[in-house]
Amino acid sequence: MGRFFRLVVAERHRHSGQLAGVFVAAHGLLRSDVAPSFERIELEGLLDWFGANLRVPRPVNGRAISWFKGTASPCSRRIWELA
């Protein structure tokens, strides 16, 4: 069986109580206006790429937590750019 990984930040997701994943953190950063404009453009580009190339997990109880296969797929390689 393959290994899976999940990248998180040091804050809790307000609904699940789990450590927030990098997608939640990235969207929060965009909403906060903290990131400089050049970082916002790069961040938006990465999120657009994932939107077009990553199948979104089906929410369970209104929540979805993304795990990545440890194989060298394009998504598992690009997530490190987002982190």
mmCIF file of the N, C-alpha and C atoms, coordinates in Angstrom:
data_MODEL
# 
_entry.id   MODEL 
# 
loop_
_atom_site.group_PDB 
_atom_site.id 
_atom_site.type_symbol 
_atom_site.label_atom_id 
_atom_site.label_alt_id 
_atom_site.label_comp_id 
_atom_site.label_asym_id 
_atom_site.label_entity_id 
_atom_site.label_seq_id 
_atom_site.pdbx_PDB_ins_code 
_atom_site.Cartn_x 
_atom_site.Cartn_y 
_atom_site.Cartn_z 
_atom_site.occupancy 
_atom_site.B_iso_or_equiv 
_atom_site.pdbx_formal_charge 
_atom_site.auth_seq_id 
_atom_site.auth_comp_id 
_atom_site.auth_asym_id 
_atom_site.auth_atom_id 
_atom_site.pdbx_PDB_model_num 
ATOM 1   N N  . MET A 1 1  ? 0.844   -1.177 0.000   1.00 0.00 ? 1  MET A N  1 
ATOM 2   C CA . MET A 1 1  ? 0.000   0.000  0.000   1.00 0.00 ? 1  MET A CA 1 
ATOM 3   C C  . MET A 1 1  ? 0.891   1.242  0.000   1.00 0.00 ? 1  MET A C  1 
ATOM 4   N N  . GLY A 1 2  ? 0.522   2.254  -0.783  1.00 0.00 ? 2  GLY A N  1 
ATOM 5   C CA . GLY A 1 2  ? 1.303   3.479  -0.871  1.00 0.00 ? 2  GLY A CA 1 
ATOM 6   C C  . GLY A 1 2  ? 1.131   4.364  0.349   1.00 0.00 ? 2  GLY A C  1 
ATOM 7   N N  . ARG A 1 3  ? 2.032   5.295  0.479   1.00 0.00 ? 3  ARG A N  1 
ATOM 8   C CA . ARG A 1 3  ? 1.961   6.243  1.593   1.00 0.00 ? 3  ARG A CA 1 
ATOM 9   C C  . ARG A 1 3  ? 1.267   7.513  1.145   1.00 0.00 ? 3  ARG A C  1 
ATOM 10  N N  . PHE A 1 4  ? 0.650   8.181  2.095   1.00 0.00 ? 4  PHE A N  1 
ATOM 11  C CA . PHE A 1 4  ? -0.032  9.439  1.841   1.00 0.00 ? 4  PHE A CA 1 
ATOM 12  C C  . PHE A 1 4  ? 0.548   10.501 2.764   1.00 0.00 ? 4  PHE A C  1 
ATOM 13  N N  . PHE A 1 5  ? 0.456   11.752 2.352   1.00 0.00 ? 5  PHE A N  1 
ATOM 14  C CA . PHE A 1 5  ? 0.905   12.843 3.208   1.00 0.00 ? 5  PHE A CA 1 
ATOM 15  C C  . PHE A 1 5  ? -0.061  14.012 3.105   1.00 0.00 ? 5  PHE A C  1 
ATOM 16  N N  . ARG A 1 6  ? -0.010  14.853 4.097   1.00 0.00 ? 6  ARG A N  1 
ATOM 17  C CA . ARG A 1 6  ? -0.847  16.051 4.166   1.00 0.00 ? 6  ARG A CA 1 
ATOM 18  C C  . ARG A 1 6  ? 0.007   17.171 4.734   1.00 0.00 ? 6  ARG A C  1 
ATOM 19  N N  . LEU A 1 7  ? -0.010  18.327 4.089   1.00 0.00 ? 7  LEU A N  1 
ATOM 20  C CA . LEU A 1 7  ? 0.747   19.478 4.566   1.00 0.00 ? 7  LEU A CA 1 
ATOM 21  C C  . LEU A 1 7  ? -0.187  20.400 5.336   1.00 0.00 ? 7  LEU A C  1 
ATOM 22  N N  . VAL A 1 8  ? 0.233   20.786 6.534   1.00 0.00 ? 8  VAL A N  1 
ATOM 23  C CA . VAL A 1 8  ? -0.606  21.606 7.406   1.00 0.00 ? 8  VAL A CA 1 
ATOM 24  C C  . VAL A 1 8  ? 0.177   22.821 7.893   1.00 0.00 ? 8  VAL A C  1 
ATOM 25  N N  . VAL A 1 9  ? -0.556  23.758 8.472   1.00 0.00 ? 9  VAL A N  1 
ATOM 26  C CA . VAL A 1 9  ? 0.047   24.937 9.098   1.00 0.00 ? 9  VAL A CA 1 
ATOM 27  C C  . VAL A 1 9  ? -0.236  24.886 10.590  1.00 0.00 ? 9  VAL A C  1 
ATOM 28  N N  . ALA A 1 10 ? 0.392   25.766 11.334  1.00 0.00 ? 10 ALA A N  1 
ATOM 29  C CA . ALA A 1 10 ? 0.293   25.742 12.800  1.00 0.00 ? 10 ALA A CA 1 
ATOM 30  C C  . ALA A 1 10 ? -0.926  26.512 13.302  1.00 0.00 ? 10 ALA A C  1 
ATOM 31  N N  . GLU A 1 11 ? -2.074  26.252 12.706  1.00 0.00 ? 11 GLU A N  1 
ATOM 32  C CA . GLU A 1 11 ? -3.322  26.815 13.220  1.00 0.00 ? 11 GLU A CA 1 
ATOM 33  C C  . GLU A 1 11 ? -4.427  25.796 12.995  1.00 0.00 ? 11 GLU A C  1 
ATOM 34  N N  . ARG A 1 12 ? -5.438  25.863 13.804  1.00 0.00 ? 12 ARG A N  1 
ATOM 35  C CA . ARG A 1 12 ? -6.551  24.907 13.725  1.00 0.00 ? 12 ARG A CA 1 
ATOM 36  C C  . ARG A 1 12 ? -7.634  25.428 12.793  1.00 0.00 ? 12 ARG A C  1 
ATOM 37  N N  . HIS A 1 13 ? -8.199  24.515 12.037  1.00 0.00 ? 13 HIS A N  1 
ATOM 38  C CA . HIS A 1 13 ? -9.345  24.851 11.194  1.00 0.00 ? 13 HIS A CA 1 
ATOM 39  C C  . HIS A 1 13 ? -10.533 25.098 12.112  1.00 0.00 ? 13 HIS A C  1 
ATOM 40  N N  . ARG A 1 14 ? -11.229 26.174 11.891  1.00 0.00 ? 14 ARG A N  1 
ATOM 41  C CA . ARG A 1 14 ? -12.276 26.575 12.846  1.00 0.00 ? 14 ARG A CA 1 
ATOM 42  C C  . ARG A 1 14 ? -13.448 25.603 12.925  1.00 0.00 ? 14 ARG A C  1 
ATOM 43  N N  . HIS A 1 15 ? -13.731 24.847 11.871  1.00 0.00 ? 15 HIS A N  1 
ATOM 44  C CA . HIS A 1 15 ? -14.871 23.933 11.910  1.00 0.00 ? 15 HIS A CA 1 
ATOM 45  C C  . HIS A 1 15 ? -14.481 22.508 12.318  1.00 0.00 ? 15 HIS A C  1 
ATOM 46  N N  . SER A 1 16 ? -13.352 22.028 11.804  1.00 0.00 ? 16 SER A N  1 
ATOM 47  C CA . SER A 1 16 ? -12.995 20.632 12.064  1.00 0.00 ? 16 SER A CA 1 
ATOM 48  C C  . SER A 1 16 ? -12.163 20.454 13.323  1.00 0.00 ? 16 SER A C  1 
ATOM 49  N N  . GLY A 1 17 ? -11.448 21.495 13.747  1.00 0.00 ? 17 GLY A N  1 
ATOM 50  C CA . GLY A 1 17 ? -10.554 21.365 14.888  1.00 0.00 ? 17 GLY A CA 1 
ATOM 51  C C  . GLY A 1 17 ? -9.219  20.731 14.530  1.00 0.00 ? 17 GLY A C  1 
ATOM 52  N N  . GLN A 1 18 ? -9.075  20.275 13.281  1.00 0.00 ? 18 GLN A N  1 
ATOM 53  C CA . GLN A 1 18 ? -7.824  19.694 12.806  1.00 0.00 ? 18 GLN A CA 1 
ATOM 54  C C  . GLN A 1 18 ? -6.862  20.821 12.434  1.00 0.00 ? 18 GLN A C  1 
ATOM 55  N N  . LEU A 1 19 ? -5.579  20.495 12.343  1.00 0.00 ? 19 LEU A N  1 
ATOM 56  C CA . LEU A 1 19 ? -4.644  21.488 11.831  1.00 0.00 ? 19 LEU A CA 1 
ATOM 57  C C  . LEU A 1 19 ? -5.072  21.859 10.417  1.00 0.00 ? 19 LEU A C  1 
ATOM 58  N N  . ALA A 1 20 ? -5.061  23.143 10.114  1.00 0.00 ? 20 ALA A N  1 
ATOM 59  C CA . ALA A 1 20 ? -5.501  23.616 8.804   1.00 0.00 ? 20 ALA A CA 1 
ATOM 60  C C  . ALA A 1 20 ? -4.503  23.190 7.738   1.00 0.00 ? 20 ALA A C  1 
ATOM 61  N N  . GLY A 1 21 ? -5.019  22.781 6.595   1.00 0.00 ? 21 GLY A N  1 
ATOM 62  C CA . GLY A 1 21 ? -4.177  22.397 5.472   1.00 0.00 ? 21 GLY A CA 1 
ATOM 63  C C  . GLY A 1 21 ? -3.704  23.610 4.695   1.00 0.00 ? 21 GLY A C  1 
ATOM 64  N N  . VAL A 1 22 ? -2.792  23.371 3.779   1.00 0.00 ? 22 VAL A N  1 
ATOM 65  C CA . VAL A 1 22 ? -2.206  24.485 3.032   1.00 0.00 ? 22 VAL A CA 1 
ATOM 66  C C  . VAL A 1 22 ? -3.218  25.176 2.123   1.00 0.00 ? 22 VAL A C  1 
ATOM 67  N N  . PHE A 1 23 ? -4.253  24.464 1.656   1.00 0.00 ? 23 PHE A N  1 
ATOM 68  C CA . PHE A 1 23 ? -5.262  25.124 0.829   1.00 0.00 ? 23 PHE A CA 1 
ATOM 69  C C  . PHE A 1 23 ? -6.074  26.121 1.647   1.00 0.00 ? 23 PHE A C  1 
ATOM 70  N N  . VAL A 1 24 ? -6.465  25.730 2.847   1.00 0.00 ? 24 VAL A N  1 
ATOM 71  C CA . VAL A 1 24 ? -7.203  26.639 3.738   1.00 0.00 ? 24 VAL A CA 1 
ATOM 72  C C  . VAL A 1 24 ? -6.336  27.847 4.067   1.00 0.00 ? 24 VAL A C  1 
ATOM 73  N N  . ALA A 1 25 ? -5.064  27.603 4.371   1.00 0.00 ? 25 ALA A N  1 
ATOM 74  C CA . ALA A 1 25 ? -4.152  28.694 4.702   1.00 0.00 ? 25 ALA A CA 1 
ATOM 75  C C  . ALA A 1 25 ? -3.941  29.622 3.510   1.00 0.00 ? 25 ALA A C  1 
ATOM 76  N N  . ALA A 1 26 ? -3.802  29.067 2.316   1.00 0.00 ? 26 ALA A N  1 
ATOM 77  C CA . ALA A 1 26 ? -3.586  29.884 1.118   1.00 0.00 ? 26 ALA A CA 1 
ATOM 78  C C  . ALA A 1 26 ? -4.790  30.773 0.839   1.00 0.00 ? 26 ALA A C  1 
ATOM 79  N N  . HIS A 1 27 ? -5.982  30.214 0.925   1.00 0.00 ? 27 HIS A N  1 
ATOM 80  C CA . HIS A 1 27 ? -7.183  31.021 0.693   1.00 0.00 ? 27 HIS A CA 1 
ATOM 81  C C  . HIS A 1 27 ? -7.330  32.093 1.783   1.00 0.00 ? 27 HIS A C  1 
ATOM 82  N N  . GLY A 1 28 ? -7.004  31.750 3.011   1.00 0.00 ? 28 GLY A N  1 
ATOM 83  C CA . GLY A 1 28 ? -7.051  32.732 4.095   1.00 0.00 ? 28 GLY A CA 1 
ATOM 84  C C  . GLY A 1 28 ? -6.062  33.858 3.879   1.00 0.00 ? 28 GLY A C  1 
ATOM 85  N N  . LEU A 1 29 ? -4.877  33.542 3.391   1.00 0.00 ? 29 LEU A N  1 
ATOM 86  C CA . LEU A 1 29 ? -3.870  34.561 3.101   1.00 0.00 ? 29 LEU A CA 1 
ATOM 87  C C  . LEU A 1 29 ? -4.351  35.507 2.011   1.00 0.00 ? 29 LEU A C  1 
ATOM 88  N N  . LEU A 1 30 ? -4.992  34.973 0.981   1.00 0.00 ? 30 LEU A N  1 
ATOM 89  C CA . LEU A 1 30 ? -5.521  35.830 -0.085  1.00 0.00 ? 30 LEU A CA 1 
ATOM 90  C C  . LEU A 1 30 ? -6.618  36.756 0.427   1.00 0.00 ? 30 LEU A C  1 
ATOM 91  N N  . ARG A 1 31 ? -7.462  36.252 1.314   1.00 0.00 ? 31 ARG A N  1 
ATOM 92  C CA . ARG A 1 31 ? -8.546  37.080 1.866   1.00 0.00 ? 31 ARG A CA 1 
ATOM 93  C C  . ARG A 1 31 ? -8.029  38.149 2.828   1.00 0.00 ? 31 ARG A C  1 
ATOM 94  N N  . SER A 1 32 ? -6.863  37.938 3.419   1.00 0.00 ? 32 SER A N  1 
ATOM 95  C CA . SER A 1 32 ? -6.380  38.836 4.465   1.00 0.00 ? 32 SER A CA 1 
ATOM 96  C C  . SER A 1 32 ? -5.645  40.067 3.948   1.00 0.00 ? 32 SER A C  1 
ATOM 97  N N  . ASP A 1 33 ? -5.258  40.100 2.699   1.00 0.00 ? 33 ASP A N  1 
ATOM 98  C CA . ASP A 1 33 ? -4.486  41.204 2.121   1.00 0.00 ? 33 ASP A CA 1 
ATOM 99  C C  . ASP A 1 33 ? -3.125  41.375 2.784   1.00 0.00 ? 33 ASP A C  1 
ATOM 100 N N  . VAL A 1 34 ? -2.580  40.332 3.376   1.00 0.00 ? 34 VAL A N  1 
ATOM 101 C CA . VAL A 1 34 ? -1.266  40.392 4.018   1.00 0.00 ? 34 VAL A CA 1 
ATOM 102 C C  . VAL A 1 34 ? -0.150  40.176 2.996   1.00 0.00 ? 34 VAL A C  1 
ATOM 103 N N  . ALA A 1 35 ? -0.381  39.305 2.020   1.00 0.00 ? 35 ALA A N  1 
ATOM 104 C CA . ALA A 1 35 ? 0.661   38.960 1.052   1.00 0.00 ? 35 ALA A CA 1 
ATOM 105 C C  . ALA A 1 35 ? 0.900   40.108 0.080   1.00 0.00 ? 35 ALA A C  1 
ATOM 106 N N  . PRO A 1 36 ? 2.173   40.370 -0.249  1.00 0.00 ? 36 PRO A N  1 
ATOM 107 C CA . PRO A 1 36 ? 2.479   41.372 -1.276  1.00 0.00 ? 36 PRO A CA 1 
ATOM 108 C C  . PRO A 1 36 ? 1.894   40.955 -2.625  1.00 0.00 ? 36 PRO A C  1 
ATOM 109 N N  . SER A 1 37 ? 1.698   41.900 -3.526  1.00 0.00 ? 37 SER A N  1 
ATOM 110 C CA . SER A 1 37 ? 1.008   41.621 -4.787  1.00 0.00 ? 37 SER A CA 1 
ATOM 111 C C  . SER A 1 37 ? 1.701   40.548 -5.618  1.00 0.00 ? 37 SER A C  1 
ATOM 112 N N  . PHE A 1 38 ? 3.051   40.529 -5.662  1.00 0.00 ? 38 PHE A N  1 
ATOM 113 C CA . PHE A 1 38 ? 3.722   39.506 -6.467  1.00 0.00 ? 38 PHE A CA 1 
ATOM 114 C C  . PHE A 1 38 ? 3.500   38.121 -5.885  1.00 0.00 ? 38 PHE A C  1 
ATOM 115 N N  . GLU A 1 39 ? 3.413   37.988 -4.555  1.00 0.00 ? 39 GLU A N  1 
ATOM 116 C CA . GLU A 1 39 ? 3.128   36.694 -3.939  1.00 0.00 ? 39 GLU A CA 1 
ATOM 117 C C  . GLU A 1 39 ? 1.672   36.297 -4.161  1.00 0.00 ? 39 GLU A C  1 
ATOM 118 N N  . ARG A 1 40 ? 0.780   37.264 -4.164  1.00 0.00 ? 40 ARG A N  1 
ATOM 119 C CA . ARG A 1 40 ? -0.639  36.989 -4.415  1.00 0.00 ? 40 ARG A CA 1 
ATOM 120 C C  . ARG A 1 40 ? -0.823  36.419 -5.817  1.00 0.00 ? 40 ARG A C  1 
ATOM 121 N N  . ILE A 1 41 ? -0.113  36.988 -6.792  1.00 0.00 ? 41 ILE A N  1 
ATOM 122 C CA . ILE A 1 41 ? -0.227  36.512 -8.174  1.00 0.00 ? 41 ILE A CA 1 
ATOM 123 C C  . ILE A 1 41 ? 0.269   35.070 -8.275  1.00 0.00 ? 41 ILE A C  1 
ATOM 124 N N  . GLU A 1 42 ? 1.400   34.770 -7.643  1.00 0.00 ? 42 GLU A N  1 
ATOM 125 C CA . GLU A 1 42 ? 1.935   33.413 -7.654  1.00 0.00 ? 42 GLU A CA 1 
ATOM 126 C C  . GLU A 1 42 ? 0.986   32.454 -6.940  1.00 0.00 ? 42 GLU A C  1 
ATOM 127 N N  . LEU A 1 43 ? 0.461   32.866 -5.798  1.00 0.00 ? 43 LEU A N  1 
ATOM 128 C CA . LEU A 1 43 ? -0.459  32.043 -5.023  1.00 0.00 ? 43 LEU A CA 1 
ATOM 129 C C  . LEU A 1 43 ? -1.743  31.772 -5.802  1.00 0.00 ? 43 LEU A C  1 
ATOM 130 N N  . GLU A 1 44 ? -2.290  32.797 -6.420  1.00 0.00 ? 44 GLU A N  1 
ATOM 131 C CA . GLU A 1 44 ? -3.505  32.618 -7.228  1.00 0.00 ? 44 GLU A CA 1 
ATOM 132 C C  . GLU A 1 44 ? -3.247  31.672 -8.394  1.00 0.00 ? 44 GLU A C  1 
ATOM 133 N N  . GLY A 1 45 ? -2.061  31.784 -9.018  1.00 0.00 ? 45 GLY A N  1 
ATOM 134 C CA . GLY A 1 45 ? -1.714  30.891 -10.122 1.00 0.00 ? 45 GLY A CA 1 
ATOM 135 C C  . GLY A 1 45 ? -1.629  29.437 -9.679  1.00 0.00 ? 45 GLY A C  1 
ATOM 136 N N  . LEU A 1 46 ? -1.019  29.204 -8.519  1.00 0.00 ? 46 LEU A N  1 
ATOM 137 C CA . LEU A 1 46 ? -0.938  27.842 -7.988  1.00 0.00 ? 46 LEU A CA 1 
ATOM 138 C C  . LEU A 1 46 ? -2.324  27.289 -7.661  1.00 0.00 ? 46 LEU A C  1 
ATOM 139 N N  . LEU A 1 47 ? -3.151  28.102 -7.028  1.00 0.00 ? 47 LEU A N  1 
ATOM 140 C CA . LEU A 1 47 ? -4.499  27.641 -6.690  1.00 0.00 ? 47 LEU A CA 1 
ATOM 141 C C  . LEU A 1 47 ? -5.315  27.371 -7.953  1.00 0.00 ? 47 LEU A C  1 
ATOM 142 N N  . ASP A 1 48 ? -5.133  28.195 -8.986  1.00 0.00 ? 48 ASP A N  1 
ATOM 143 C CA . ASP A 1 48 ? -5.811  27.944 -10.266 1.00 0.00 ? 48 ASP A CA 1 
ATOM 144 C C  . ASP A 1 48 ? -5.350  26.617 -10.872 1.00 0.00 ? 48 ASP A C  1 
ATOM 145 N N  . TRP A 1 49 ? -4.031  26.348 -10.789 1.00 0.00 ? 49 TRP A N  1 
ATOM 146 C CA . TRP A 1 49 ? -3.500  25.089 -11.323 1.00 0.00 ? 49 TRP A CA 1 
ATOM 147 C C  . TRP A 1 49 ? -4.135  23.904 -10.600 1.00 0.00 ? 49 TRP A C  1 
ATOM 148 N N  . PHE A 1 50 ? -4.192  23.975 -9.272  1.00 0.00 ? 50 PHE A N  1 
ATOM 149 C CA . PHE A 1 50 ? -4.811  22.884 -8.518  1.00 0.00 ? 50 PHE A CA 1 
ATOM 150 C C  . PHE A 1 50 ? -6.290  22.769 -8.839  1.00 0.00 ? 50 PHE A C  1 
ATOM 151 N N  . GLY A 1 51 ? -6.961  23.901 -9.024  1.00 0.00 ? 51 GLY A N  1 
ATOM 152 C CA . GLY A 1 51 ? -8.379  23.866 -9.377  1.00 0.00 ? 51 GLY A CA 1 
ATOM 153 C C  . GLY A 1 51 ? -8.641  23.129 -10.681 1.00 0.00 ? 51 GLY A C  1 
ATOM 154 N N  . ALA A 1 52 ? -7.696  23.234 -11.607 1.00 0.00 ? 52 ALA A N  1 
ATOM 155 C CA . ALA A 1 52 ? -7.844  22.583 -12.902 1.00 0.00 ? 52 ALA A CA 1 
ATOM 156 C C  . ALA A 1 52 ? -7.320  21.139 -12.913 1.00 0.00 ? 52 ALA A C  1 
ATOM 157 N N  . ASN A 1 53 ? -6.438  20.783 -11.984 1.00 0.00 ? 53 ASN A N  1 
ATOM 158 C CA . ASN A 1 53 ? -5.751  19.494 -12.060 1.00 0.00 ? 53 ASN A CA 1 
ATOM 159 C C  . ASN A 1 53 ? -5.962  18.544 -10.886 1.00 0.00 ? 53 ASN A C  1 
ATOM 160 N N  . LEU A 1 54 ? -6.608  18.993 -9.844  1.00 0.00 ? 54 LEU A N  1 
ATOM 161 C CA . LEU A 1 54 ? -6.782  18.147 -8.664  1.00 0.00 ? 54 LEU A CA 1 
ATOM 162 C C  . LEU A 1 54 ? -8.257  17.871 -8.437  1.00 0.00 ? 54 LEU A C  1 
ATOM 163 N N  . ARG A 1 55 ? -8.584  16.602 -8.353  1.00 0.00 ? 55 ARG A N  1 
ATOM 164 C CA . ARG A 1 55 ? -9.961  16.226 -8.050  1.00 0.00 ? 55 ARG A CA 1 
ATOM 165 C C  . ARG A 1 55 ? -10.225 16.549 -6.582  1.00 0.00 ? 55 ARG A C  1 
ATOM 166 N N  . VAL A 1 56 ? -11.255 17.305 -6.332  1.00 0.00 ? 56 VAL A N  1 
ATOM 167 C CA . VAL A 1 56 ? -11.594 17.730 -4.974  1.00 0.00 ? 56 VAL A CA 1 
ATOM 168 C C  . VAL A 1 56 ? -12.265 16.563 -4.247  1.00 0.00 ? 56 VAL A C  1 
ATOM 169 N N  . PRO A 1 57 ? -11.810 16.257 -3.014  1.00 0.00 ? 57 PRO A N  1 
ATOM 170 C CA . PRO A 1 57 ? -12.447 15.157 -2.275  1.00 0.00 ? 57 PRO A CA 1 
ATOM 171 C C  . PRO A 1 57 ? -13.889 15.491 -1.917  1.00 0.00 ? 57 PRO A C  1 
ATOM 172 N N  . ARG A 1 58 ? -14.699 14.456 -1.851  1.00 0.00 ? 58 ARG A N  1 
ATOM 173 C CA . ARG A 1 58 ? -16.097 14.634 -1.457  1.00 0.00 ? 58 ARG A CA 1 
ATOM 174 C C  . ARG A 1 58 ? -16.140 15.013 0.016   1.00 0.00 ? 58 ARG A C  1 
ATOM 175 N N  . PRO A 1 59 ? -16.832 16.099 0.356   1.00 0.00 ? 59 PRO A N  1 
ATOM 176 C CA . PRO A 1 59 ? -16.913 16.499 1.764   1.00 0.00 ? 59 PRO A CA 1 
ATOM 177 C C  . PRO A 1 59 ? -17.622 15.451 2.611   1.00 0.00 ? 59 PRO A C  1 
ATOM 178 N N  . VAL A 1 60 ? -17.131 15.277 3.805   1.00 0.00 ? 60 VAL A N  1 
ATOM 179 C CA . VAL A 1 60 ? -17.759 14.404 4.791   1.00 0.00 ? 60 VAL A CA 1 
ATOM 180 C C  . VAL A 1 60 ? -18.215 15.318 5.917   1.00 0.00 ? 60 VAL A C  1 
ATOM 181 N N  . ASN A 1 61 ? -19.506 15.320 6.200   1.00 0.00 ? 61 ASN A N  1 
ATOM 182 C CA . ASN A 1 61 ? -20.070 16.223 7.211   1.00 0.00 ? 61 ASN A CA 1 
ATOM 183 C C  . ASN A 1 61 ? -19.739 17.685 6.904   1.00 0.00 ? 61 ASN A C  1 
ATOM 184 N N  . GLY A 1 62 ? -19.769 18.040 5.603   1.00 0.00 ? 62 GLY A N  1 
ATOM 185 C CA . GLY A 1 62 ? -19.510 19.422 5.210   1.00 0.00 ? 62 GLY A CA 1 
ATOM 186 C C  . GLY A 1 62 ? -18.038 19.797 5.174   1.00 0.00 ? 62 GLY A C  1 
ATOM 187 N N  . ARG A 1 63 ? -17.130 18.842 5.367   1.00 0.00 ? 63 ARG A N  1 
ATOM 188 C CA . ARG A 1 63 ? -15.692 19.126 5.389   1.00 0.00 ? 63 ARG A CA 1 
ATOM 189 C C  . ARG A 1 63 ? -14.970 18.219 4.397   1.00 0.00 ? 63 ARG A C  1 
ATOM 190 N N  . ALA A 1 64 ? -13.850 18.698 3.897   1.00 0.00 ? 64 ALA A N  1 
ATOM 191 C CA . ALA A 1 64 ? -12.996 17.882 3.032   1.00 0.00 ? 64 ALA A CA 1 
ATOM 192 C C  . ALA A 1 64 ? -11.552 18.105 3.459   1.00 0.00 ? 64 ALA A C  1 
ATOM 193 N N  . ILE A 1 65 ? -10.809 17.039 3.637   1.00 0.00 ? 65 ILE A N  1 
ATOM 194 C CA . ILE A 1 65 ? -9.392  17.118 3.989   1.00 0.00 ? 65 ILE A CA 1 
ATOM 195 C C  . ILE A 1 65 ? -8.617  16.417 2.888   1.00 0.00 ? 65 ILE A C  1 
ATOM 196 N N  . SER A 1 66 ? -7.656  17.123 2.299   1.00 0.00 ? 66 SER A N  1 
ATOM 197 C CA . SER A 1 66 ? -6.883  16.584 1.182   1.00 0.00 ? 66 SER A CA 1 
ATOM 198 C C  . SER A 1 66 ? -5.630  15.873 1.661   1.00 0.00 ? 66 SER A C  1 
ATOM 199 N N  . TRP A 1 67 ? -5.464  14.649 1.187   1.00 0.00 ? 67 TRP A N  1 
ATOM 200 C CA . TRP A 1 67 ? -4.248  13.866 1.405   1.00 0.00 ? 67 TRP A CA 1 
ATOM 201 C C  . TRP A 1 67 ? -3.668  13.581 0.029   1.00 0.00 ? 67 TRP A C  1 
ATOM 202 N N  . PHE A 1 68 ? -2.365  13.537 -0.072  1.00 0.00 ? 68 PHE A N  1 
ATOM 203 C CA . PHE A 1 68 ? -1.705  13.284 -1.345  1.00 0.00 ? 68 PHE A CA 1 
ATOM 204 C C  . PHE A 1 68 ? -0.977  11.954 -1.297  1.00 0.00 ? 68 PHE A C  1 
ATOM 205 N N  . LYS A 1 69 ? -1.004  11.251 -2.426  1.00 0.00 ? 69 LYS A N  1 
ATOM 206 C CA . LYS A 1 69 ? -0.216  10.031 -2.541  1.00 0.00 ? 69 LYS A CA 1 
ATOM 207 C C  . LYS A 1 69 ? 1.247   10.425 -2.583  1.00 0.00 ? 69 LYS A C  1 
ATOM 208 N N  . GLY A 1 70 ? 2.080   9.631  -1.967  1.00 0.00 ? 70 GLY A N  1 
ATOM 209 C CA . GLY A 1 70 ? 3.501   9.920  -1.915  1.00 0.00 ? 70 GLY A CA 1 
ATOM 210 C C  . GLY A 1 70 ? 4.231   9.710  -3.227  1.00 0.00 ? 70 GLY A C  1 
ATOM 211 N N  . THR A 1 71 ? 3.527   9.223  -4.249  1.00 0.00 ? 71 THR A N  1 
ATOM 212 C CA . THR A 1 71 ? 4.162   9.019  -5.550  1.00 0.00 ? 71 THR A CA 1 
ATOM 213 C C  . THR A 1 71 ? 4.472   10.364 -6.193  1.00 0.00 ? 71 THR A C  1 
ATOM 214 N N  . ALA A 1 72 ? 5.299   10.348 -7.194  1.00 0.00 ? 72 ALA A N  1 
ATOM 215 C CA . ALA A 1 72 ? 5.749   11.588 -7.831  1.00 0.00 ? 72 ALA A CA 1 
ATOM 216 C C  . ALA A 1 72 ? 4.754   12.088 -8.873  1.00 0.00 ? 72 ALA A C  1 
ATOM 217 N N  . SER A 1 73 ? 3.516   12.238 -8.500  1.00 0.00 ? 73 SER A N  1 
ATOM 218 C CA . SER A 1 73 ? 2.512   12.772 -9.419  1.00 0.00 ? 73 SER A CA 1 
ATOM 219 C C  . SER A 1 73 ? 2.675   14.283 -9.514  1.00 0.00 ? 73 SER A C  1 
ATOM 220 N N  . PRO A 1 74 ? 2.149   14.903 -10.570 1.00 0.00 ? 74 PRO A N  1 
ATOM 221 C CA . PRO A 1 74 ? 2.257   16.368 -10.668 1.00 0.00 ? 74 PRO A CA 1 
ATOM 222 C C  . PRO A 1 74 ? 1.670   17.095 -9.456  1.00 0.00 ? 74 PRO A C  1 
ATOM 223 N N  . CYS A 1 75 ? 0.562   16.612 -8.932  1.00 0.00 ? 75 CYS A N  1 
ATOM 224 C CA . CYS A 1 75 ? -0.055  17.288 -7.775  1.00 0.00 ? 75 CYS A CA 1 
ATOM 225 C C  . CYS A 1 75 ? 0.810   17.164 -6.527  1.00 0.00 ? 75 CYS A C  1 
ATOM 226 N N  . SER A 1 76 ? 1.362   15.984 -6.289  1.00 0.00 ? 76 SER A N  1 
ATOM 227 C CA . SER A 1 76 ? 2.175   15.824 -5.079  1.00 0.00 ? 76 SER A CA 1 
ATOM 228 C C  . SER A 1 76 ? 3.491   16.578 -5.186  1.00 0.00 ? 76 SER A C  1 
ATOM 229 N N  . ARG A 1 77 ? 3.967   16.831 -6.402  1.00 0.00 ? 77 ARG A N  1 
ATOM 230 C CA . ARG A 1 77 ? 5.162   17.667 -6.562  1.00 0.00 ? 77 ARG A CA 1 
ATOM 231 C C  . ARG A 1 77 ? 4.824   19.148 -6.398  1.00 0.00 ? 77 ARG A C  1 
ATOM 232 N N  . ARG A 1 78 ? 3.716   19.599 -6.950  1.00 0.00 ? 78 ARG A N  1 
ATOM 233 C CA . ARG A 1 78 ? 3.372   21.025 -6.928  1.00 0.00 ? 78 ARG A CA 1 
ATOM 234 C C  . ARG A 1 78 ? 2.894   21.503 -5.560  1.00 0.00 ? 78 ARG A C  1 
ATOM 235 N N  . ILE A 1 79 ? 2.384   20.594 -4.731  1.00 0.00 ? 79 ILE A N  1 
ATOM 236 C CA . ILE A 1 79 ? 1.895   21.026 -3.414  1.00 0.00 ? 79 ILE A CA 1 
ATOM 237 C C  . ILE A 1 79 ? 3.018   21.644 -2.594  1.00 0.00 ? 79 ILE A C  1 
ATOM 238 N N  . TRP A 1 80 ? 4.257   21.210 -2.833  1.00 0.00 ? 80 TRP A N  1 
ATOM 239 C CA . TRP A 1 80 ? 5.389   21.766 -2.106  1.00 0.00 ? 80 TRP A CA 1 
ATOM 240 C C  . TRP A 1 80 ? 5.622   23.237 -2.488  1.00 0.00 ? 80 TRP A C  1 
ATOM 241 N N  . GLU A 1 81 ? 5.253   23.620 -3.718  1.00 0.00 ? 81 GLU A N  1 
ATOM 242 C CA . GLU A 1 81 ? 5.354   25.030 -4.116  1.00 0.00 ? 81 GLU A CA 1 
ATOM 243 C C  . GLU A 1 81 ? 4.362   25.877 -3.325  1.00 0.00 ? 81 GLU A C  1 
ATOM 244 N N  . LEU A 1 82 ? 3.198   25.295 -3.071  1.00 0.00 ? 82 LEU A N  1 
ATOM 245 C CA . LEU A 1 82 ? 2.170   26.015 -2.305  1.00 0.00 ? 82 LEU A CA 1 
ATOM 246 C C  . LEU A 1 82 ? 2.564   26.127 -0.849  1.00 0.00 ? 82 LEU A C  1 
ATOM 247 N N  . ALA A 1 83 ? 3.233   25.090 -0.327  1.00 0.00 ? 83 ALA A N  1 
ATOM 248 C CA . ALA A 1 83 ? 3.642   25.107 1.071   1.00 0.00 ? 83 ALA A CA 1 
ATOM 249 C C  . ALA A 1 83 ? 4.717   26.137 1.281   1.00 0.00 ? 83 ALA A C  1 
# 
